[in-house]
Amino acid sequence: MKKNNAKEVLINYLFANTGEDLSKESIIQNTGISKSRLSELINAIRSDGYEIITPNRSGTVRLESTQNISTDITPKDVRQWLIILTLSKLGIATYIELICGILSIADNFYLHEKITTDDNYSDTDISEYLKKNNPDVKYYLDQNLPLSTFRKDLQALIQDGFVEKKRMQYKNGIHVTYSISEKSPAILFESENELFDFMTFYDTFKGSFSNTKPLETLYKKCANIYDWASYDSSTHIYGKSNRIDKYQLKYLNNFVKYPYKTKTLKINYLARDEAMKLTISSGLLFYSVETNCFYLLCFNMDNKSIMQLRLDRITSIREGAEKNKEYRSNTFLNIYEEMFSASFEPEKTHVKVIFQDFGNIKERLSALYDKRKFSKLYDISPLSEELPHSIMYEDDLRGVSAFARYLRSFGSSALVLEPSSLQTLMIQSNQLTLRNYEVMTDENK
């Protein structure tokens, strides 16, 4: 086979079997391409922008789609993507909050409450303010996010209609604020590990890109922020990498075809115990890495209550006649902030738990504290020698049962003080565990 034709033959064969796991042996047999050249040709096709999956030690090759993926990613594209991502998380932000929100993707400690400068300040004023109050943030801005360039990227998003700029009452006064528009994608991810996911993605697929210079530059800056060289996966306890499967994406893509942001929807929903017909106003779409599901927080127009739906349980959708006034309202954004994991409850609950201080318990609680907006974490004096617990964690949350599952991972080192309903959940789970051991012991006898 001519060398010039081998790549074309392989592409045509992969196109004819798109989405299928093909063994390398079958490819060699059906195309006449030698084993020694197959890997070289696969990498060449990847460099052209096609998504080809070759799991380690599997011996299989899969072409995900016949569509070519553009690999001409510029630093401007990345910066604008970070702006959209951060505004999706923050909802509304001043200029300086937006900057620090982007830095907080790598480390939540970059988001400092002291920073309250308005958008009227020049970049020089902001730099001087940060130099005085937050020198660490100032350093990372200079190294990774030049303000003059960032402001141009933000302005371009405003002109394109993806970001809205308003002067309004915000927090302690009148401020210029930014938020994403209805034109912009707005899915909230529970995981705080977007930067981690980018680093692992780059390490895995950097050989697949024909133009890697912009990504290499970003990778080096990310590695600087994230301290990638000393990263230890065994300490990465809270949160998981995003692994959205095609099954979930199918339901998401089907849902977003409808005008859910602007109109009410009439849906058929398959709950655990019954089929329901609902008229809803969409409030917020989000993805949970803990359950690998897309969810919709919405307002039930029939009984005037807020509820949570799983997208993969919606069996049919029709456009309603009324306008949707709920989408991304403060009510739903606040509820999302209060939810623990993907759990929704109509009312929030104040929880109070004490912990023993040994091993990596404090590090795990610190990670949770950084993630939770309404939490408190502080040291206390032990109650007694029998109860040597010296760390207090408090939170206002929705999803007591999900929080109970989290607490069980601490074993006897966690002790619930409030509420009594959470105490009951912990006691019942321990009793069930004991009964299982009793049954197993009886059977062994």
CORLINGI-V485514 format. One record per residue. RES is the residue in one small letter. SS is DSSP state (H for helix, E for strand, C for the rest). Layout:
res	ss
RES	SS
RES	SS
This chain:
res	ss
m	C
k	C
k	H
n	H
n	H
a	H
k	H
e	H
v	H
l	H
i	H
n	H
y	H
l	H
f	H
a	H
n	C
t	C
g	C
e	C
d	C
l	E
s	E
k	H
e	H
s	H
i	H
i	H
q	H
n	H
t	H
g	C
i	C
s	C
k	H
s	H
r	H
l	H
s	H
e	H
l	H
i	H
n	H
a	H
i	H
r	H
s	H
d	C
g	C
y	C
e	C
i	E
i	E
t	C
p	C
n	C
r	C
s	C
g	C
t	E
v	E
r	E
l	E
e	C
s	C
t	C
q	C
n	C
i	C
s	C
t	C
d	C
i	C
t	C
p	H
k	H
d	H
v	H
r	H
q	H
w	H
l	H
i	H
i	H
l	H
t	H
l	H
s	H
k	H
l	H
g	C
i	C
a	E
t	C
y	H
i	H
e	H
l	H
i	H
c	H
g	H
i	H
l	H
s	C
i	C
a	C
d	C
n	H
f	H
y	H
l	C
h	C
e	C
k	C
i	C
t	C
t	C
d	C
d	C
n	C
y	C
s	C
d	H
t	H
d	H
i	H
s	H
e	H
y	H
l	H
k	H
k	H
n	H
n	C
p	H
d	H
v	H
k	H
y	H
y	H
l	H
d	H
q	H
n	H
l	C
p	C
l	H
s	H
t	H
f	H
r	H
k	H
d	H
l	H
q	H
a	H
l	H
i	H
q	H
d	C
g	C
f	C
v	E
e	E
k	E
k	E
r	E
m	E
q	E
y	E
k	C
n	C
g	E
i	E
h	E
v	E
t	E
y	E
s	E
i	E
s	C
e	C
k	C
s	C
p	C
a	C
i	C
l	E
f	E
e	C
s	C
e	C
n	C
e	H
l	H
f	H
d	H
f	H
m	H
t	H
f	H
y	H
d	H
t	H
f	H
k	H
g	H
s	H
f	C
s	C
n	C
t	C
k	H
p	H
l	H
e	H
t	H
l	H
y	H
k	H
k	H
c	H
a	H
n	H
i	H
y	H
d	C
w	H
a	H
s	H
y	C
d	C
s	H
s	H
t	H
h	C
i	C
y	C
g	C
k	C
s	C
n	C
r	C
i	C
d	C
k	H
y	H
q	H
l	H
k	H
y	H
l	H
n	H
n	H
f	H
v	C
k	C
y	C
p	C
y	C
k	C
t	C
k	E
t	E
l	E
k	E
i	E
n	E
y	E
l	E
a	C
r	C
d	C
e	C
a	E
m	E
k	E
l	E
t	E
i	E
s	E
s	E
g	E
l	E
l	E
f	E
y	E
s	E
v	C
e	C
t	C
n	C
c	E
f	E
y	E
l	E
l	E
c	E
f	E
n	E
m	C
d	C
n	C
k	C
s	E
i	E
m	E
q	E
l	E
r	E
l	H
d	H
r	H
i	E
t	E
s	E
i	E
r	E
e	E
g	E
a	E
e	E
k	E
n	C
k	C
e	C
y	C
r	C
s	C
n	H
t	H
f	H
l	H
n	H
i	H
y	H
e	H
e	H
m	E
f	E
s	C
a	C
s	E
f	C
e	C
p	C
e	C
k	C
t	E
h	E
v	E
k	E
v	E
i	E
f	E
q	C
d	C
f	C
g	C
n	C
i	H
k	H
e	H
r	H
l	H
s	H
a	H
l	H
y	H
d	H
k	H
r	C
k	C
f	C
s	C
k	E
l	E
y	E
d	E
i	C
s	C
p	C
l	C
s	C
e	C
e	C
l	C
p	C
h	C
s	C
i	E
m	E
y	E
e	E
d	E
d	E
l	E
r	E
g	C
v	H
s	H
a	H
f	H
a	H
r	H
y	H
l	H
r	H
s	C
f	C
g	H
s	H
s	H
a	E
l	E
v	E
l	E
e	E
p	C
s	H
s	H
l	H
q	H
t	H
l	H
m	H
i	H
q	H
s	H
n	H
q	H
l	H
t	H
l	H
r	H
n	H
y	H
e	H
v	H
m	H
t	H
d	H
e	H
n	H
k	C
